[in-house]
Each structure stands twice: as structure tokens, then as C-alpha cells.
Amino acid sequence: MAARPAAPNRLRPEGRTASLTLGDVPERLRQRYYLERGPREWRFYDDAQVKVAAFQDRGRRLVSARGDPNAVRDMMAVAAHRDWRVVEARGAPAFRREAWLAGGVLGLEVRGYAPTERDLQELERRRAGRAQLAARLGELERGVAAGGSHRGGPADRLRTVETVVRARVVDPLAQDRLLARARTRIADWLERGAQFQPLGRPAADRGRQPGEGRERRHSR
């Protein structure tokens, strides 16, 4: 007798919820993923050529065959966006664990996983990291609004992107889409702990004294 296929990893709300609408997801996820829209589900792909979706939105539930941690976190972001205060997680233990952690960071109650002591410690670390990220993004937004004060910092980079986009792209809607992607990209970089190098002279010129590398004029 053939083995029954494993049940898919899935999230669904318990109790009353604000939204069960198919496709009701944060705008940043629309920008991040490649979408295939159907009448009964939306499929979110993290690459243009992969055959298996990172996750699927079926309105009343979110499903993932792969269970990638990044996809699980984005699924929980959808749950938070839809105001699913209590979420039931089903599927592989690793999927349910990541769902519990991601939901805990977002302030959601996730049922279907019993955390260990180390899971509780990991949750506290993620919450602390999210608080630090929120503070850094706040500094970024204030820096952009004030014109920026650190050359090469996130605010300076985002302002440079905005200047180029406004100068070269005519369509206002296209401008907004490109800038939204830039903000998402910078936020992702910051979340991964990226450091921005100061803008300045090319690397080959750094450390060179003024006048070096140029042809000197000799007095006659």
C-alpha cells in the first residue's frame, strides 16, 4: 500500500478574525515575491524559475509545501496583517516551531507547538533584535526627512536612490513602486546586520595624499 502524502504545513485562524480575504497581504510581500493569482489561491514564488511556491494564500488558510523559515515568517506577517490574533499551526515540527517563534515576535498566539526552554530564549532574542531594527529604521526615516547627516548611511543611500528615480522615471506610479522596493531592500539589509560603507573617493584613491598619482608640473 502506498504511503499517504504528508499533510501540508498550514496556518489558519481560530475564533473571530478581521480578514479572510484572498490576496489581503502586506504590500512589501507583493513587491518581494513573484505572484500567480488564481480564483481560489495566490501562489508566492521567491524566484522566477522555481516550480514550488514558497507559500500559498487560500484565504482561510496559508499553506507551504517547503516550510522555508523565511516563508514561514512572511506567512505570519500575513496573519498579523489580517489580524489573526490566534493562529493554529499544523505540519512538520520545524514549521510549527518557526511559526510559534515568528508569531511570538509579532504578538500573536500560536497553537500547535509546545516550546522548549531554548525556544523561549530564542523568542526573547528575536524580540530584542526586532526592537533594535525598529529603532534603526526610525533613525533612517528621520534621517531621510531631515536630509541625512551621515554620508554613506542608509538615509544617504535612500536619498540617492530617490534622486535618481525621480530624475529618470516619469511615471509617478512606477516611481512609487521602485522606491518601495528600495526601502524594502534597505530594511532587509539592516535586518541582516549589513553595514553601509561611507561614500567617498574610489577605493584605489583612499589613503593617497593630495597630488599623488597626478602628473606634476616642473617649473622652468
Secondary structure, DSSP 8 states (H G I E B T S, - for coil): --------EEEEE-S--S---TT---HHHHHHSEEEE-SS-EEEESSSS-SS-SEEE-SS-EEESS--HHHHHHHHHHHHHTT-SEEEEES-HHHHHHHHHHHHHTT-EEES----HHHHHHHHHHHHHHHHHHHHHHHHHHHHHHT-SSTTSHHHHHHHHHHHHHHH---HHHHHHHHHHHHHHHHHHHHTT-------S-GGGTT--TTTTS------
